């Protein structure tokens, strides 16, 4: 059974991959928001922007967790 530091590293690595995916999703939504705004669908663009805010908030929480795991 791996010791705690090995488990922390594996968990931090997995969270890092999820964080990278989250950044990619946010970038895709940002492009979608731009397109929606340019094509007169402001209400939907606003909803997508709010989703991006949630992704940003959660990305910060993931980053904090990764840093804690890597420094244990």
C-alpha beads as a LAMMPS data file, in Angstrom:
LAMMPS data file: protein, C-alpha beads

72 atoms
71 bonds

1 atom types
1 bond types

-500.0 500.0 xlo xhi
-500.0 500.0 ylo yhi
-500.0 500.0 zlo zhi

Masses

1 110.0

Atoms # bond

1 1 1 0.000 0.000 0.000
2 1 1 1.459 3.399 -0.943
3 1 1 2.435 5.762 1.828
4 1 1 0.577 9.024 2.330
5 1 1 3.004 11.137 0.269
6 1 1 2.629 8.826 -2.744
7 1 1 -1.147 9.020 -2.419
8 1 1 -0.953 12.804 -2.189
9 1 1 1.168 12.981 -5.335
10 1 1 -1.202 10.688 -7.250
11 1 1 -4.214 12.699 -6.089
12 1 1 -2.538 16.011 -6.955
13 1 1 -1.627 14.664 -10.406
14 1 1 -5.224 13.586 -11.033
15 1 1 -6.577 16.934 -9.837
16 1 1 -4.082 18.732 -12.080
17 1 1 -5.435 16.871 -15.100
18 1 1 -8.984 17.774 -14.099
19 1 1 -7.914 21.393 -13.691
20 1 1 -6.406 21.395 -17.190
21 1 1 -9.670 19.985 -18.542
22 1 1 -11.575 22.679 -16.675
23 1 1 -9.425 25.403 -18.257
24 1 1 -10.053 23.906 -21.699
25 1 1 -13.816 23.807 -21.102
26 1 1 -13.747 27.409 -19.910
27 1 1 -11.859 28.473 -23.048
28 1 1 -14.419 26.711 -25.240
29 1 1 -17.317 28.353 -23.389
30 1 1 -15.595 31.723 -23.766
31 1 1 -15.497 31.254 -27.550
32 1 1 -19.159 30.240 -27.478
33 1 1 -20.051 33.328 -25.418
34 1 1 -18.288 35.562 -27.933
35 1 1 -20.160 33.968 -30.814
36 1 1 -23.502 34.221 -28.998
37 1 1 -22.898 37.876 -28.151
38 1 1 -21.958 38.705 -31.738
39 1 1 -25.091 36.966 -33.026
40 1 1 -27.594 38.690 -30.789
41 1 1 -28.245 35.933 -28.277
42 1 1 -27.271 37.915 -25.205
43 1 1 -29.441 36.051 -22.687
44 1 1 -27.815 32.732 -23.484
45 1 1 -24.392 34.379 -23.551
46 1 1 -25.049 35.725 -20.049
47 1 1 -25.974 32.243 -18.793
48 1 1 -22.810 30.810 -20.332
49 1 1 -20.762 33.579 -18.722
50 1 1 -22.230 32.663 -15.348
51 1 1 -21.186 29.049 -15.952
52 1 1 -17.659 30.290 -16.647
53 1 1 -17.648 32.112 -13.310
54 1 1 -18.475 28.823 -11.595
55 1 1 -15.658 27.106 -13.471
56 1 1 -13.257 29.863 -12.397
57 1 1 -14.318 29.578 -8.760
58 1 1 -13.925 25.820 -8.815
59 1 1 -10.595 26.086 -10.627
60 1 1 -9.257 28.174 -7.772
61 1 1 -10.459 25.606 -5.243
62 1 1 -8.797 22.813 -7.236
63 1 1 -5.572 24.822 -7.439
64 1 1 -5.601 25.356 -3.673
65 1 1 -6.188 21.639 -3.037
66 1 1 -3.386 20.679 -5.431
67 1 1 -0.982 23.037 -3.663
68 1 1 -1.912 21.619 -0.252
69 1 1 -1.384 18.064 -1.460
70 1 1 1.945 18.851 -3.061
71 1 1 3.263 20.552 0.086
72 1 1 2.333 17.764 2.507

Bonds

1 1 1 2
2 1 2 3
3 1 3 4
4 1 4 5
5 1 5 6
6 1 6 7
7 1 7 8
8 1 8 9
9 1 9 10
10 1 10 11
11 1 11 12
12 1 12 13
13 1 13 14
14 1 14 15
15 1 15 16
16 1 16 17
17 1 17 18
18 1 18 19
19 1 19 20
20 1 20 21
21 1 21 22
22 1 22 23
23 1 23 24
24 1 24 25
25 1 25 26
26 1 26 27
27 1 27 28
28 1 28 29
29 1 29 30
30 1 30 31
31 1 31 32
32 1 32 33
33 1 33 34
34 1 34 35
35 1 35 36
36 1 36 37
37 1 37 38
38 1 38 39
39 1 39 40
40 1 40 41
41 1 41 42
42 1 42 43
43 1 43 44
44 1 44 45
45 1 45 46
46 1 46 47
47 1 47 48
48 1 48 49
49 1 49 50
50 1 50 51
51 1 51 52
52 1 52 53
53 1 53 54
54 1 54 55
55 1 55 56
56 1 56 57
57 1 57 58
58 1 58 59
59 1 59 60
60 1 60 61
61 1 61 62
62 1 62 63
63 1 63 64
64 1 64 65
65 1 65 66
66 1 66 67
67 1 67 68
68 1 68 69
69 1 69 70
70 1 70 71
71 1 71 72
